[in-house]
Amino acid sequence: MKLTLLSALFLSCQLVFGQSVKVDGTELPGTETFEFRLSDEYAYRQDGLKVVIGRYNNENGNGFIKLTVKTGDGLGIKGRVSLQLDDGSTLVLEDKGKRTYEDDHSSNIFDLSATQVQSLKERNLRNIRFSVKCINCFLSTKEGNFVANNDDNVPVLEMVNKLFNDG
């Protein structure tokens, strides 16, 4: 009985505080998955860009952002990513090649410095600019540069504050 109660408590805490995200074989704490709407020119715009922000288990305050979008075989999120904040400032993230592909969806994980995390704690995320490029193909008409907008006003800064201050 006690084990069942503890398991239920643990599961409810995971649902309230977010989820764990696997990075380099390690489970790390993250926000709940939220979705930004893709602009009209993207071939798979009905699915949106799924986003999770996570925290490394270190004392530096570093984090990461995981982006997932439906791409089709051979394509992936590749290259620099720009996060535009409400005040007009932009955070530029470098591609470290932490890509995965599963069930027609491409994911890539981009590291966030402590300074970038602090910016996300102070200003809400307005949009994300990213590129989809051939990874295992020669050429595709679905390659391009795209924008995913926070049209639903997801309170990203609140989630980031909770993750980095309560964790």
C-alpha positions as CSV (number, residue, x, y, z in Angstrom):
1,M,0.0,0.0,0.0
2,K,2.8,2.4,0.9
3,L,4.6,1.6,-2.3
4,T,1.5,2.4,-4.3
5,L,1.0,5.7,-2.6
6,L,4.7,6.7,-3.1
7,S,4.5,5.7,-6.7
8,A,1.3,7.8,-7.2
9,L,2.9,10.8,-5.4
10,F,6.0,10.5,-7.6
11,L,3.9,10.3,-10.8
12,S,1.8,13.3,-9.8
13,C,5.0,15.4,-9.1
14,Q,6.3,14.5,-12.5
15,L,3.1,15.7,-14.1
16,V,3.0,19.0,-12.1
17,F,6.7,19.8,-12.5
18,G,7.3,18.6,-16.0
19,Q,9.0,15.6,-17.4
20,S,12.4,14.1,-17.8
21,V,14.2,14.4,-21.1
22,K,16.9,11.9,-22.3
23,V,20.1,13.6,-23.3
24,D,23.2,11.6,-24.1
25,G,21.8,8.6,-22.2
26,T,20.9,10.6,-19.1
27,E,17.4,11.5,-17.9
28,L,17.3,15.3,-17.1
29,P,14.5,17.4,-15.7
30,G,12.5,19.4,-18.3
31,T,9.3,21.5,-18.7
32,E,6.2,20.0,-20.1
33,T,6.1,19.8,-23.9
34,F,4.5,22.8,-25.5
35,E,3.8,23.6,-29.1
36,F,4.4,26.6,-31.3
37,R,2.5,27.1,-34.6
38,L,4.5,26.9,-37.8
39,S,4.1,29.7,-40.3
40,D,2.1,28.9,-43.4
41,E,5.0,28.1,-45.7
42,Y,6.1,24.9,-43.9
43,A,5.1,21.7,-45.5
44,Y,4.0,20.0,-42.3
45,R,2.5,23.1,-40.7
46,Q,-0.5,21.2,-39.3
47,D,1.7,19.5,-36.7
48,G,3.6,22.5,-35.2
49,L,7.0,22.6,-33.5
50,K,7.1,20.7,-30.2
51,V,9.4,22.3,-27.6
52,V,10.8,21.2,-24.3
53,I,13.3,23.2,-22.2
54,G,15.5,21.2,-19.8
55,R,18.1,21.7,-17.1
56,Y,21.5,20.1,-16.8
57,N,22.3,18.7,-13.4
58,N,25.2,21.0,-12.7
59,E,25.7,24.1,-10.7
60,N,26.5,26.3,-13.7
61,G,22.8,27.0,-14.5
62,N,23.1,25.6,-18.0
63,G,20.1,24.2,-19.9
64,F,19.0,23.0,-23.2
65,I,16.0,23.2,-25.6
66,K,14.7,20.2,-27.5
67,L,12.9,21.0,-30.8
68,T,10.8,18.3,-32.6
69,V,9.0,18.6,-35.9
70,K,7.5,16.2,-38.4
71,T,10.0,16.1,-41.3
72,G,9.8,12.9,-43.2
73,D,12.7,10.5,-43.9
74,G,16.1,11.9,-44.5
75,L,15.4,15.5,-43.2
76,G,16.2,17.0,-39.9
77,I,16.5,20.2,-37.9
78,K,20.0,21.4,-38.7
79,G,22.0,24.6,-38.3
80,R,21.7,27.6,-36.0
81,V,18.4,28.3,-34.2
82,S,17.3,31.7,-33.1
83,L,15.0,32.3,-30.2
84,Q,13.3,35.7,-30.4
85,L,12.1,37.1,-27.0
86,D,9.2,39.5,-26.3
87,D,11.6,42.5,-26.0
88,G,12.9,41.9,-29.5
89,S,16.2,40.4,-28.3
90,T,17.5,37.2,-30.0
91,L,19.3,34.2,-28.5
92,V,21.3,32.3,-31.2
93,L,22.0,28.6,-30.5
94,E,24.6,26.5,-32.2
95,D,23.9,23.1,-33.7
96,K,26.0,20.4,-31.8
97,G,24.6,17.6,-33.8
98,K,22.4,16.1,-31.1
99,R,19.8,15.0,-33.7
100,T,17.4,12.0,-33.5
101,Y,14.8,10.8,-35.9
102,E,11.8,8.7,-34.9
103,D,8.3,8.1,-36.4
104,D,8.7,10.7,-39.1
105,H,9.8,13.3,-36.6
106,S,13.2,15.0,-36.3
107,S,14.5,16.3,-33.0
108,N,17.6,18.3,-32.1
109,I,18.9,19.4,-28.8
110,F,20.5,22.9,-28.4
111,D,22.5,23.9,-25.4
112,L,21.6,27.1,-23.4
113,S,24.2,29.0,-21.5
114,A,23.4,30.3,-18.0
115,T,23.1,33.8,-19.5
116,Q,20.6,32.5,-22.1
117,V,18.6,30.7,-19.4
118,Q,18.5,33.9,-17.4
119,S,17.1,35.7,-20.5
120,L,14.4,33.1,-20.8
121,K,13.5,33.5,-17.1
122,E,13.0,37.3,-17.6
123,R,11.3,37.5,-21.0
124,N,8.8,35.3,-22.8
125,L,9.7,33.4,-25.9
126,R,7.9,34.9,-29.0
127,N,9.2,32.7,-31.8
128,I,11.7,30.2,-32.9
129,R,13.5,30.3,-36.2
130,F,15.0,27.0,-37.5
131,S,16.1,25.2,-40.6
132,V,15.1,21.8,-42.0
133,K,17.8,20.3,-44.2
134,C,18.7,17.0,-45.8
135,I,20.6,14.8,-43.4
136,N,20.4,11.5,-45.3
137,C,19.2,12.7,-48.7
138,F,20.6,14.6,-51.6
139,L,17.9,17.2,-52.2
140,S,14.3,17.8,-51.0
141,T,11.6,20.4,-51.7
142,K,10.8,20.4,-48.0
143,E,14.2,22.0,-47.0
144,G,14.1,25.5,-45.9
145,N,14.1,28.1,-43.1
146,F,11.0,28.3,-40.9
147,V,9.4,30.2,-38.0
148,A,7.3,28.8,-35.2
149,N,5.3,31.4,-33.3
150,N,4.0,31.5,-29.8
151,D,0.5,32.3,-31.0
152,D,-1.1,30.8,-27.9
153,N,1.0,32.9,-25.5
154,V,2.5,29.9,-23.8
155,P,4.1,31.2,-20.6
156,V,7.6,29.9,-21.3
157,L,9.3,32.2,-18.8
158,E,7.1,30.8,-16.0
159,M,8.0,27.3,-16.9
160,V,11.7,28.1,-17.1
161,N,11.6,29.9,-13.7
162,K,9.9,26.9,-12.1
163,L,12.3,24.5,-13.6
164,F,15.5,26.4,-12.7
165,N,14.3,27.8,-9.3
166,D,12.4,24.9,-7.9
167,G,14.6,22.1,-9.2
